[in-house]
Amino acid sequence: MIIVLRAGATEGDVRQVEETLRVKGLSAHISRGVERTIIGAIGDERKLDPELFEGLPAVEKVLRILSPFKLVSREFQKEDTVIDVNGRKIGGRAIALFAGPCSVEGKDMMVDIGGSVAACGATFLRGGAFKPRTSPYAFQGLGEEGLKHLAEARERTGLPVATELMDPRDLDLVARYADIIQIGARNMQNFRLLTEVGKLDKPVILKRGMSATIQELLMSAEYIASEGNRKIVLCERGIRTYETATRNTFDVSAFPVLKSLTHLPVIADPSHAAGKASLVEPLAAAAIAAGADGLMIEVHDRPEKALSDGPQSLRPETFGKVIERLRKVAEAVGRTL
């Protein structure tokens, strides 16, 4: 339920609505706009009668949100959310560009690649310190050592860093080093993990699960938002279908659908969708044309020797050329890259 207050509503009016919700066992999410204050009722709305609020002088109208996801819905917030990370924005006219290796393999490697992608226009540096792998014998990441290498690369390049969190027990450790927490596809419905990152005051990239519907993705985002963290970025990285020509099937339709359902920014990960470096550019172009707010592209200086996902990684020099061509696509749809 959304309670819209009239222009000029006072703090006392806001507290009156908050107290009414509290008595009914619900909490309030307050969004203060230039002219209006909007209060979202969080909890079991069946306990609420709209007449409780409609009679209050400061209340302009009361609306029920019909979608199962409340806080992240376009019904709750009409304006697109723009997330600011140390002066770098995700959402809005400019397309955010996340780039870096799948796995952090060493300090010099991270610093070098960080410098290369920054020179090509990347706005964020990505790299995995903890890696969820299909095989228990595959490289699992460097852990805290890898996080330190990311922090060093951030110091050298000025790029905020994004890295994956797999286990709630590592939350404090990862949050200490990372500017953005990434929840991978395999953990999209790890509700304990979602609840914990929801308590952070730090942006979260939530990747769509391999077989997840769009509604399931949004319900997972709602878990994070319901704990207080609204700095959520959704990521389409391809879903599992019967097709075997690519690593995953890139769902281009997800971008316009999500943009109609949620105010959250939506980015694309064409690297994981394609599984092949040669397919990254066309999928990235399709994502931009479809309305993506950002790209996450894997870059490695020696893909043939990468400890994970080498076949889908672009060399730094190739990455630069790809971004130059993608800028033309962005300009054609009124965006900048």
JOMOUR-V542335 format. One record per helix or strand of 3 or more residues. SS is the DSSP state (a for helix, b for strand). FROM is the first residue (numbers start at 1). LEN is the number of residues. If there is no record, write none. Layout:
ss = <SS,SS>
from = <FROM,FROM>
len = <LEN,LEN>
//
This chain:
ss = <b,a,b,b,a,a,b,b,b,b,a,b,a,b,a,b,a,a,b,a,b,a,b,a,a,b,a,a,a>
from = <2,11,27,37,45,51,59,83,88,96,107,124,144,160,168,180,185,191,203,214,232,253,265,270,277,294,303,310,316>
len = <4,13,6,6,3,4,5,3,3,5,13,3,14,5,10,4,3,7,5,13,5,9,4,5,14,6,3,3,17>
//
